[in-house]
Amino acid sequence: MVWWHFIVIIAVSYMIGNISISRIIAKKNNKDITKLGSGNAGTTNVLRNLGFLAGLINLILDILKGFIPAFVFYKVFGNNLIYLYTAGLSVMLGHIFPVVFGFRGGKGIASMLGVFLAADPWVTLIVIAVAAVAWILFKYGSVASFVCVTALTVIEGIKAKELASPENIIISIMLFAIFCLTWLLHRGNIERLLCGRESKVDLIKSVQKQIKKKRVQQALGEENSVVNENSNIKTETSVKSLRKNKKGE
């Protein structure tokens, strides 16, 4: 490991983390995500206020935001997991505390998933599936977040024991930092869950609303096309009648 590798990884990854996908998506809808719902610049708030499709796009892009720097630096600087988790933790810090937005960001769950996808794709995909089922059953996005962060940090921490020391110690510390950071950021959600005040998001209903919205848009589009066709026909008829009147004169 080379010291300047860490400077490059931390600086670049942190600035990538500053890219706020939720703000971009909300702006395209002429809205400010920090003034909607919980005010959190994250996937769940986008899903709750802008719909399932916007939330899904936000989730995928935030996952990629964590995956790309973690995977690229891991490959470029010699397949060392310390580099991967350094990049991942830096992206998460950039997402949670973005300097370009006055250190007001999201909670880093989607970016975290991207990091673990780079580290262990199959385990991460299984955990995401389990978390999605938990979300559908309990209707709480925060519960899905707890499932993801707890399962992934514990599983990867156990796997890190197989690595040579002190590498396993450094990785374990990084994983513990990710665990503590994400749980600390969800302390408000924990309090609301215990008090029964946590907002629910029904994924199935969100999907159904998105499908219904598309059908309505298609129906309106077809209706508009029929109206346009009728108006065109009326215009052509009027032009023809005028020409006939002129010829009669």
KOLDO-298469 format. One line per 5 residues: for each residue x, y negated, z negated of C-alpha. Coordinates in steps of 0.001 Angstrom, whole numbers, plus 500000, padded with zeros to 6 digits. Layout:
N
X/Y/Z | ...
This chain:
249
500000/500000/500000 | 501208/496523/500955 | 500320/493419/498919 | 499469/491188/501907 | 496968/493818/503130
494878/493067/500055 | 494964/489293/500696 | 493731/489792/504275 | 491082/492329/503221 | 489715/490213/500357
489640/486943/502328 | 488076/488341/505516 | 485607/490638/503733 | 484474/487901/501343 | 483735/485519/504242
481838/488256/506104 | 479776/488693/502939 | 478884/484984/503152 | 476837/485648/506307 | 473277/485455/504975
471102/487644/507222 | 467953/486905/505200 | 468417/483153/505630 | 468921/483571/509386 | 465795/485732/509761
463710/483340/507635 | 464967/480328/509606 | 463901/481984/512860 | 460421/482184/511315 | 460671/478481/510310
460866/479397/506627 | 463347/479196/503759 | 463792/482568/502042 | 464986/480871/498839 | 461562/479195/498537
459549/482369/499132 | 458571/484991/496542 | 461384/485602/494072 | 463680/483205/495946 | 466252/485981/496315
468120/486055/499632 | 467764/489815/500043 | 465957/492592/501884 | 463105/493147/499413 | 462131/489476/499395
462229/489383/503203 | 460097/492539/503366 | 457585/491148/500871 | 457205/487740/502570 | 458077/488212/506251
456860/491754/506937 | 458221/495256/507406 | 460031/494662/510715 | 461885/491596/509389 | 462790/493539/506232
464043/496531/508243 | 466209/494326/510483 | 467581/492583/507390 | 468377/495934/505743 | 470194/497326/508790
472272/494173/509376 | 473210/493874/505689 | 474252/497540/505681 | 476427/496871/508738 | 477872/493832/506954
479187/496165/504263 | 480072/499070/506553 | 482118/497313/509246 | 484860/495643/507134 | 485126/498661/504791
485469/501109/507699 | 487749/498899/509842 | 490236/498058/507073 | 490233/501684/505916 | 491246/502804/509415
493586/499917/510268 | 495629/499994/507057 | 496101/503745/506704 | 492998/505677/505582 | 493340/504635/501947
490112/504530/499928 | 491500/501716/497791 | 491483/499498/500884 | 487947/500637/501699 | 486554/499816/498256
488534/496550/498072 | 486852/495461/501314 | 483480/496706/500067 | 483652/494963/496707 | 484800/491740/498424
481864/491853/500861 | 479449/492396/497978 | 480935/489441/496061 | 480638/487322/499220 | 477007/488366/499597
476123/487807/495934 | 478198/484637/495390 | 478528/483007/498852 | 480640/479848/498702 | 478871/478436/501786
475500/478588/499987 | 476560/477246/496608 | 477186/480772/495247 | 473458/481639/495548 | 473078/484933/497391
471357/488305/497230 | 471950/491278/494949 | 474238/493229/497260 | 472416/496584/497414 | 472243/496847/501221
475895/495772/501576 | 476790/498337/498922 | 475049/501046/500959 | 477186/500069/503964 | 480344/500484/501900
479336/503958/500725 | 478308/504907/504282 | 481903/504179/505292 | 483230/506206/502346 | 480856/509185/502403
478139/508989/505115 | 476264/512255/504451 | 475953/511810/500692 | 474882/508177/501211 | 472192/509121/503744
470795/511734/501332 | 470746/509200/498486 | 469020/506620/500736 | 466360/509212/501592 | 465797/509990/497896
465632/506257/497098 | 463084/505720/499893 | 460895/508467/498405 | 461229/506815/494960 | 460180/503487/496509
457135/505060/498183 | 456102/506831/494954 | 456660/503972/492499 | 456305/501011/494931 | 459219/499201/493308
462207/498185/495435 | 464265/497728/492259 | 463765/501403/491313 | 465140/502431/494732 | 468127/500138/494101
468805/501759/490712 | 468667/505227/492292 | 471164/504215/494985 | 473740/502461/492829 | 473655/505042/490026
473783/508138/492218 | 476444/506851/494595 | 478836/505430/492002 | 478591/508565/489843 | 479018/510999/492771
481928/509074/494300 | 483482/508647/490860 | 483449/512420/490341 | 484989/512921/493798 | 487684/510319/493034
489043/512620/490283 | 490375/514877/493048 | 492674/512088/494295 | 496220/511578/493086 | 496730/509395/490030
496818/506335/489771 | 494707/506082/492940 | 491763/507842/491262 | 491929/505436/488308 | 491871/502334/490562
488938/503671/492606 | 487052/504652/489450 | 487486/501109/488102 | 486180/499663/491394 | 483170/501989/491350
482462/501061/487735 | 482666/497371/488725 | 480100/497945/491510 | 477845/499811/489075 | 478021/497106/486383
477666/494247/488864 | 474519/495571/490535 | 472837/496582/487262 | 473691/493189/485743 | 472141/491395/488722
468960/493460/488278 | 468559/492660/484575 | 465544/490464/485437 | 463960/493366/487330 | 464578/495691/484365
462890/493234/482018 | 459878/492851/484366 | 459615/496633/484772 | 459541/497112/481010 | 456896/494367/480662
454849/495636/483640 | 455330/492383/485579 | 457566/493650/488401 | 456145/492937/491871 | 455230/496012/493905
455943/496508/497604 | 453994/499307/499282 | 456209/500555/502130 | 453442/502579/503790 | 451039/499628/503766
453821/497377/505083 | 454349/499731/508025 | 450600/499901/508669 | 450373/496087/508624 | 453242/495859/511107
451543/498346/513454 | 448213/496488/513124 | 449955/493177/513832 | 451521/494582/516998 | 448171/495921/518178
446524/492544/517580 | 449316/490805/519490 | 448959/493260/522379 | 445168/492792/522391 | 445568/489007/522399
448134/489284/525176 | 445792/491409/527286 | 442904/489008/526570 | 445008/486023/527606 | 446074/487766/530810
442404/488496/531656 | 441483/484863/530976 | 444351/483689/533173 | 443322/486038/535950 | 439706/484803/535752
440821/481174/535816 | 443034/481904/538813 | 440124/483569/540621 | 437867/480572/539841 | 440538/478174/541099
440969/480142/544341 | 437192/480228/544815 | 436944/476462/544268 | 439728/475809/546775 | 438059/478035/549365
434677/476310/548896 | 436304/472893/549283 | 437986/474005/552489 | 434660/475286/553821 | 432952/471979/552974
435695/470060/554756 | 435328/472239/557852 | 431523/471730/557767 | 432033/467955/557715
